[in-house]
Amino acid sequence: MRSRGGPAVLLCALLAGPAAACGAPAGSAAEPAAPPIVTTTPGTSTPGVSTPPRTTPAAQAGDTAAAWARALIMIHDITAVFENDRVTPQYGFIADQRDGCGFTAGWIGFCTKYGDLLEVVKAYNAAAPGNVLARHTPALQRLADARTDRTTGLGTRFVADWKRAALDPAFRRIQLDVGHRAYLVPTRDVARREGVTTPLGLEILFDTALMMGPGRAACDGLLKIASETHRAMKGGPATGVPEAAWLRRFNTIRIRHLEHPCTPGRQADWPRAVGRPRALQALADQGNWQLTPPVHIGGNHDLTITTPTD
């Protein structure tokens, strides 16, 4: 997904939708550029970690585009913690983890089996013809068409070329764009429909879409969990349910899906991933709805993001 503007314009388009007037002046009748930023009230700190002031998900008016652009970078960094145990996105990561995906690579773990890695390479081919990954396109196409986790035709040369491509800022931007299209856009749709308006709320939904699937075909995915939460809470924040309570129930239902997944092949590894929603719920319990640094991700990760960095 290309943006003709800077990060704030890109985030406005992602979160507010094509009808929004990104950067519209205060008092404009246009739809706000992004969901509102939350208010702050004094809070407490976690031992050993300096935590931001405690907040609630209540909205306040103001220029939100730049703040949401900063929040998006924090979302990228939290993803890096969950995916690679690092505090910044790992664009050069690539490995065959023997988990049914073939090669897993990039900041969110694009896979050769499912074709999203191929989509990244095709976008790079369009932006930079003759790049180091272009020669692997036919092999990637065959693997994606066959929906196989084999890596036949790739091997160590592909691994080296991916790492080399990751040094190119244009390739890193393309990885983010493809990830946004696949996971952030459907996450935004759910957030707007349910009335989730905070950066942490978006991260909770985004991480679910990224790990468990964004679409209707995912029996443990974002749409299924959001629907179950809506029924359990008899509505969402858009209809008056407190956002904090709605997201707490969402995380509880997500944990239940992780512990007893209906998704084929995930019965062994997903129960071990319950630390992800628990770590995000801990941020909610601290009141860090704006994802204001430092952000500490506990559990098995125990990492703190102090300076959000793409």
Secondary structure, 3 states (H helix, E strand, C coil): CCCCCCHHHHHHHHHHCCCCCCCCCCCCCCCCCCCCEEEECCCCCECCECCCCCEEEEEECCCCHHHHHHHHHHHHHHHHHHHHCCCCCCCCCEEECCCCCCEEECCCCEECCCCHHHHHHHHHHHHCCCCCCHHHHHHHHHHHHHCCCCCCCCHHHHHHHHHHHCCCHHHHHHHHHHHHHHHHHHHHHHHHHHCCCCHHHHHHHHHHHHHHCCCCCCCCCHHHHHHHHHHHHCCCHHHCCCHHHHHHHHHHHHHHHHHCCCCCCCCCCHHHHCHHHHHHHHHHHHCCCCCCCCEEECCCCCEEECCCCC
